[in-house]
Amino acid sequence: MSISPAAPGDAPALEQLINSAYRGEFAKQGWTTEADLLDGTRTDAELIRGIIANPHSLLLKATGKEGIVGCVELRQDGNKLYLGMLTVRPDIQGRGIGKALMNAAEAEAARRNCAAVFMSVITTRTELIDWYTRHGYHDTGKRTPFAFTDPRFGKPKAELEFAVLEKEIRNSEIRK
């Protein structure tokens, strides 16, 4: 498996991967699904191309013999790096792809001299929060509403909120 920046031409494959990992029946094969929380899509190719074109963002893709099997969005926010849309194809989750993408994100944060990596996770996704906690992230106590009005981010089945998780980055501790 290799991890590299995504290109605009990857947008259709990334759209299919992300939507299949977060929503719908195929997503239920993995443990990171939001299918029971939200209807609709998670993203589309236009939004993905926008992330790729944004000079403050970086979309990394994990590629294996099966093609693109994972991705993660990174966005500079002051002296911190936002980690979002960490995605692994549901039928091959649990093989270290997500951890490799997370490590690549942390290495990018160190390269940019960021003090921390942070993310927002739906509060009811306790298994995912626990996974990040095992990898050094902590719950900051900050909560933000799921306030997306664009249906391309999904349609909540109930009122949702995000927990903000964060991990301090020390350049000497970054794993390769």
ZADO-1210 file (C-alpha; in nm, 4 decimals, padded with zeros to 6 digits):
<atoms>
<atom x="00.0000" y="00.0000" z="00.0000" code="MET" pos="1"/>
<atom x="00.1172" y="00.3524" z="-00.0741" code="SER" pos="2"/>
<atom x="-00.0066" y="00.6877" z="00.0540" code="ILE" pos="3"/>
<atom x="00.0125" y="00.9913" z="-00.1724" code="SER" pos="4"/>
<atom x="-00.1725" y="01.3162" z="-00.2455" code="PRO" pos="5"/>
<atom x="-00.4943" y="01.2739" z="-00.4407" code="ALA" pos="6"/>
<atom x="-00.5259" y="01.4353" z="-00.7829" code="ALA" pos="7"/>
<atom x="-00.8389" y="01.5875" z="-00.9417" code="PRO" pos="8"/>
<atom x="-00.8744" y="01.2779" z="-01.1610" code="GLY" pos="9"/>
<atom x="-00.9149" y="01.0655" z="-00.8447" code="ASP" pos="10"/>
<atom x="-01.2362" y="01.2499" z="-00.7464" code="ALA" pos="11"/>
<atom x="-01.4867" y="00.9989" z="-00.8976" code="PRO" pos="12"/>
<atom x="-01.3162" y="00.6996" z="-00.7334" code="ALA" pos="13"/>
<atom x="-01.2878" y="00.8862" z="-00.4026" code="LEU" pos="14"/>
<atom x="-01.6552" y="00.9855" z="-00.4176" code="GLU" pos="15"/>
<atom x="-01.7544" y="00.6207" z="-00.4597" code="GLN" pos="16"/>
<atom x="-01.5171" y="00.5054" z="-00.1829" code="LEU" pos="17"/>
<atom x="-01.6241" y="00.7686" z="00.0710" code="ILE" pos="18"/>
<atom x="-01.9960" y="00.7309" z="00.0122" code="ASN" pos="19"/>
<atom x="-01.9747" y="00.3516" z="00.0249" code="SER" pos="20"/>
<atom x="-01.7796" y="00.3653" z="00.3531" code="ALA" pos="21"/>
<atom x="-02.0097" y="00.6076" z="00.5342" code="TYR" pos="22"/>
<atom x="-02.3589" y="00.5440" z="00.3982" code="ARG" pos="23"/>
<atom x="-02.5735" y="00.2621" z="00.2676" code="GLY" pos="24"/>
<atom x="-02.5730" y="-00.1137" z="00.3091" code="GLU" pos="25"/>
<atom x="-02.2130" y="-00.1702" z="00.1941" code="PHE" pos="26"/>
<atom x="-02.0950" y="00.0664" z="00.4690" code="ALA" pos="27"/>
<atom x="-02.2458" y="-00.1688" z="00.7272" code="LYS" pos="28"/>
<atom x="-01.9740" y="-00.4239" z="00.6433" code="GLN" pos="29"/>
<atom x="-01.7301" y="-00.1974" z="00.8287" code="GLY" pos="30"/>
<atom x="-01.7337" y="-00.0662" z="01.1821" code="TRP" pos="31"/>
<atom x="-01.7120" y="00.3049" z="01.0914" code="THR" pos="32"/>
<atom x="-02.0468" y="00.3434" z="00.9156" code="THR" pos="33"/>
<atom x="-02.2814" y="00.6373" z="00.9669" code="GLU" pos="34"/>
<atom x="-02.5617" y="00.4608" z="00.7772" code="ALA" pos="35"/>
<atom x="-02.7836" y="00.4362" z="01.0859" code="ASP" pos="36"/>
<atom x="-02.7329" y="00.8064" z="01.1677" code="LEU" pos="37"/>
<atom x="-02.7602" y="00.9807" z="00.8303" code="LEU" pos="38"/>
<atom x="-02.9310" y="00.9280" z="00.4974" code="ASP" pos="39"/>
<atom x="-02.8027" y="01.0489" z="00.1636" code="GLY" pos="40"/>
<atom x="-02.4466" y="01.0903" z="00.0531" code="THR" pos="41"/>
<atom x="-02.1348" y="01.1940" z="00.2429" code="ARG" pos="42"/>
<atom x="-01.9737" y="01.3904" z="-00.0400" code="THR" pos="43"/>
<atom x="-01.9532" y="01.4258" z="-00.4167" code="ASP" pos="44"/>
<atom x="-01.6801" y="01.4610" z="-00.6777" code="ALA" pos="45"/>
<atom x="-01.7218" y="01.8395" z="-00.6943" code="GLU" pos="46"/>
<atom x="-01.6593" y="01.8783" z="-00.3203" code="LEU" pos="47"/>
<atom x="-01.3607" y="01.6430" z="-00.3416" code="ILE" pos="48"/>
<atom x="-01.2076" y="01.8421" z="-00.6286" code="ARG" pos="49"/>
<atom x="-01.2580" y="02.1558" z="-00.4154" code="GLY" pos="50"/>
<atom x="-01.0607" y="01.9990" z="-00.1291" code="ILE" pos="51"/>
<atom x="-00.7829" y="01.8978" z="-00.3685" code="ILE" pos="52"/>
<atom x="-00.7697" y="02.2488" z="-00.5202" code="ALA" pos="53"/>
<atom x="-00.7649" y="02.4280" z="-00.1830" code="ASN" pos="54"/>
<atom x="-00.4059" y="02.5403" z="-00.1065" code="PRO" pos="55"/>
<atom x="-00.4719" y="02.4985" z="00.2693" code="HIS" pos="56"/>
<atom x="-00.5951" y="02.1392" z="00.2302" code="SER" pos="57"/>
<atom x="-00.4406" y="01.8074" z="00.1398" code="LEU" pos="58"/>
<atom x="-00.6336" y="01.4944" z="00.0515" code="LEU" pos="59"/>
<atom x="-00.4207" y="01.1838" z="00.0930" code="LEU" pos="60"/>
<atom x="-00.5196" y="00.8558" z="-00.0697" code="LYS" pos="61"/>
<atom x="-00.4138" y="00.5033" z="00.0197" code="ALA" pos="62"/>
<atom x="-00.3686" y="00.2862" z="-00.2859" code="THR" pos="63"/>
<atom x="-00.3325" y="-00.0902" z="-00.2913" code="GLY" pos="64"/>
<atom x="-00.3651" y="-00.3619" z="-00.5509" code="LYS" pos="65"/>
<atom x="-00.7436" y="-00.3051" z="-00.5348" code="GLU" pos="66"/>
<atom x="-00.7052" y="00.0641" z="-00.6294" code="GLY" pos="67"/>
<atom x="-00.7866" y="00.3482" z="-00.3881" code="ILE" pos="68"/>
<atom x="-00.8747" y="00.1845" z="-00.0559" code="VAL" pos="69"/>
<atom x="-00.8645" y="00.4805" z="00.1811" code="GLY" pos="70"/>
<atom x="-00.8251" y="00.8541" z="00.2188" code="CYS" pos="71"/>
<atom x="-00.8019" y="01.1357" z="00.4697" code="VAL" pos="72"/>
<atom x="-00.8640" y="01.5086" z="00.4381" code="GLU" pos="73"/>
<atom x="-00.6214" y="01.7478" z="00.6070" code="LEU" pos="74"/>
<atom x="-00.6760" y="02.1206" z="00.6413" code="ARG" pos="75"/>
<atom x="-00.4517" y="02.3811" z="00.8004" code="GLN" pos="76"/>
<atom x="-00.6303" y="02.5816" z="01.0702" code="ASP" pos="77"/>
<atom x="-00.3862" y="02.8219" z="01.2321" code="GLY" pos="78"/>
<atom x="-00.1193" y="02.6203" z="01.4095" code="ASN" pos="79"/>
<atom x="-00.3307" y="02.3028" z="01.4026" code="LYS" pos="80"/>
<atom x="-00.4180" y="02.0529" z="01.1329" code="LEU" pos="81"/>
<atom x="-00.7781" y="01.9383" z="01.0943" code="TYR" pos="82"/>
<atom x="-00.8199" y="01.5670" z="01.0148" code="LEU" pos="83"/>
<atom x="-01.1442" y="01.4755" z="00.8439" code="GLY" pos="84"/>
<atom x="-01.3094" y="01.2150" z="00.6284" code="MET" pos="85"/>
<atom x="-01.0736" y="00.9360" z="00.7344" code="LEU" pos="86"/>
<atom x="-01.2055" y="00.6573" z="00.5147" code="THR" pos="87"/>
<atom x="-01.1196" y="00.2915" z="00.4599" code="VAL" pos="88"/>
<atom x="-01.3125" y="00.0613" z="00.2293" code="ARG" pos="89"/>
<atom x="-01.5544" y="-00.1243" z="00.4627" code="PRO" pos="90"/>
<atom x="-01.4716" y="-00.4793" z="00.3532" code="ASP" pos="91"/>
<atom x="-01.1000" y="-00.4370" z="00.4312" code="ILE" pos="92"/>
<atom x="-01.1172" y="-00.2350" z="00.7547" code="GLN" pos="93"/>
<atom x="-00.9077" y="-00.3633" z="01.0429" code="GLY" pos="94"/>
<atom x="-00.5925" y="-00.4149" z="00.8336" code="ARG" pos="95"/>
<atom x="-00.4061" y="-00.1018" z="00.9482" code="GLY" pos="96"/>
<atom x="-00.4997" y="00.1236" z="00.6575" code="ILE" pos="97"/>
<atom x="-00.6757" y="00.3771" z="00.8799" code="GLY" pos="98"/>
<atom x="-00.3852" y="00.3795" z="01.1237" code="LYS" pos="99"/>
<atom x="-00.1398" y="00.4337" z="00.8366" code="ALA" pos="100"/>
<atom x="-00.3469" y="00.7273" z="00.7083" code="LEU" pos="101"/>
<atom x="-00.3686" y="00.8730" z="01.0592" code="MET" pos="102"/>
<atom x="00.0085" y="00.8394" z="01.0997" code="ASN" pos="103"/>
<atom x="00.0587" y="01.0107" z="00.7623" code="ALA" pos="104"/>
<atom x="-00.1681" y="01.2934" z="00.8811" code="ALA" pos="105"/>
<atom x="00.0334" y="01.3343" z="01.1993" code="GLU" pos="106"/>
<atom x="00.3578" y="01.3336" z="01.0011" code="ALA" pos="107"/>
<atom x="00.2133" y="01.6062" z="00.7763" code="GLU" pos="108"/>
<atom x="00.1212" y="01.8076" z="01.0870" code="ALA" pos="109"/>
<atom x="00.4790" y="01.7763" z="01.2113" code="ALA" pos="110"/>
<atom x="00.6150" y="01.8742" z="00.8692" code="ARG" pos="111"/>
<atom x="00.3992" y="02.1872" z="00.8853" code="ARG" pos="112"/>
<atom x="00.5140" y="02.2557" z="01.2439" code="ASN" pos="113"/>
<atom x="00.1581" y="02.2258" z="01.3729" code="CYS" pos="114"/>
<atom x="00.1052" y="02.2018" z="01.7471" code="ALA" pos="115"/>
<atom x="-00.1818" y="01.9535" z="01.7204" code="ALA" pos="116"/>
<atom x="-00.4139" y="01.7514" z="01.5001" code="VAL" pos="117"/>
<atom x="-00.7842" y="01.7868" z="01.5727" code="PHE" pos="118"/>
<atom x="-01.1080" y="01.6415" z="01.4389" code="MET" pos="119"/>
<atom x="-01.4795" y="01.6309" z="01.4983" code="SER" pos="120"/>
<atom x="-01.6570" y="01.2991" z="01.5547" code="VAL" pos="121"/>
<atom x="-02.0304" y="01.2462" z="01.6001" code="ILE" pos="122"/>
<atom x="-02.0720" y="01.1979" z="01.9754" code="THR" pos="123"/>
<atom x="-02.2796" y="00.8798" z="01.9435" code="THR" pos="124"/>
<atom x="-01.9959" y="00.7079" z="01.7545" code="ARG" pos="125"/>
<atom x="-01.8337" y="00.5905" z="02.0771" code="THR" pos="126"/>
<atom x="-01.6441" y="00.3031" z="01.9128" code="GLU" pos="127"/>
<atom x="-01.4723" y="00.5515" z="01.6823" code="LEU" pos="128"/>
<atom x="-01.3981" y="00.7956" z="01.9656" code="ILE" pos="129"/>
<atom x="-01.2505" y="00.5010" z="02.1602" code="ASP" pos="130"/>
<atom x="-01.0305" y="00.4090" z="01.8610" code="TRP" pos="131"/>
<atom x="-00.8922" y="00.7625" z="01.8379" code="TYR" pos="132"/>
<atom x="-00.8414" y="00.7710" z="02.2158" code="THR" pos="133"/>
<atom x="-00.6325" y="00.4527" z="02.1930" code="ARG" pos="134"/>
<atom x="-00.4180" y="00.6389" z="01.9383" code="HIS" pos="135"/>
<atom x="-00.3469" y="00.9368" z="02.1619" code="GLY" pos="136"/>
<atom x="-00.6391" y="01.1706" z="02.0918" code="TYR" pos="137"/>
<atom x="-00.8391" y="01.3189" z="02.3771" code="HIS" pos="138"/>
<atom x="-01.1862" y="01.4651" z="02.3986" code="ASP" pos="139"/>
<atom x="-01.1474" y="01.8410" z="02.4435" code="THR" pos="140"/>
<atom x="-01.4985" y="01.8695" z="02.5898" code="GLY" pos="141"/>
<atom x="-01.5990" y="02.1031" z="02.3065" code="LYS" pos="142"/>
<atom x="-01.9248" y="02.0167" z="02.1289" code="ARG" pos="143"/>
<atom x="-02.0525" y="02.1574" z="01.8016" code="THR" pos="144"/>
<atom x="-02.3874" y="02.0916" z="01.6327" code="PRO" pos="145"/>
<atom x="-02.4218" y="01.8957" z="01.3102" code="PHE" pos="146"/>
<atom x="-02.5246" y="02.2119" z="01.1275" code="ALA" pos="147"/>
<atom x="-02.4731" y="02.1162" z="00.7631" code="PHE" pos="148"/>
<atom x="-02.7570" y="02.2372" z="00.5422" code="THR" pos="149"/>
<atom x="-02.6072" y="02.1061" z="00.2173" code="ASP" pos="150"/>
<atom x="-02.7690" y="01.7650" z="00.1482" code="PRO" pos="151"/>
<atom x="-02.4385" y="01.6472" z="-00.0024" code="ARG" pos="152"/>
<atom x="-02.3180" y="01.5991" z="00.3588" code="PHE" pos="153"/>
<atom x="-02.6142" y="01.3801" z="00.4479" code="GLY" pos="154"/>
<atom x="-02.9529" y="01.4121" z="00.6105" code="LYS" pos="155"/>
<atom x="-02.9505" y="01.3382" z="00.9852" code="PRO" pos="156"/>
<atom x="-03.2050" y="01.0854" z="01.1098" code="LYS" pos="157"/>
<atom x="-03.1864" y="01.2481" z="01.4568" code="ALA" pos="158"/>
<atom x="-03.0277" y="01.5544" z="01.6140" code="GLU" pos="159"/>
<atom x="-02.6502" y="01.5069" z="01.6080" code="LEU" pos="160"/>
<atom x="-02.3524" y="01.6840" z="01.7586" code="GLU" pos="161"/>
<atom x="-01.9776" y="01.6570" z="01.7222" code="PHE" pos="162"/>
<atom x="-01.7134" y="01.5995" z="01.9881" code="ALA" pos="163"/>
<atom x="-01.3833" y="01.7723" z="01.9137" code="VAL" pos="164"/>
<atom x="-01.0854" y="01.5421" z="01.9637" code="LEU" pos="165"/>
<atom x="-00.7238" y="01.6564" z="01.9614" code="GLU" pos="166"/>
<atom x="-00.3721" y="01.5194" z="01.9798" code="LYS" pos="167"/>
<atom x="-00.0636" y="01.7240" z="02.0527" code="GLU" pos="168"/>
<atom x="00.2098" y="01.6779" z="01.7952" code="ILE" pos="169"/>
<atom x="00.5719" y="01.6515" z="01.8951" code="ARG" pos="170"/>
<atom x="00.8015" y="01.6164" z="01.5972" code="ASN" pos="171"/>
<atom x="01.0250" y="01.3631" z="01.7734" code="SER" pos="172"/>
<atom x="00.7290" y="01.1323" z="01.8458" code="GLU" pos="173"/>
<atom x="00.5945" y="01.1024" z="01.4913" code="ILE" pos="174"/>
<atom x="00.5883" y="00.7453" z="01.3662" code="ARG" pos="175"/>
<atom x="00.6988" y="00.6806" z="01.0101" code="LYS" pos="176"/>
</atoms>
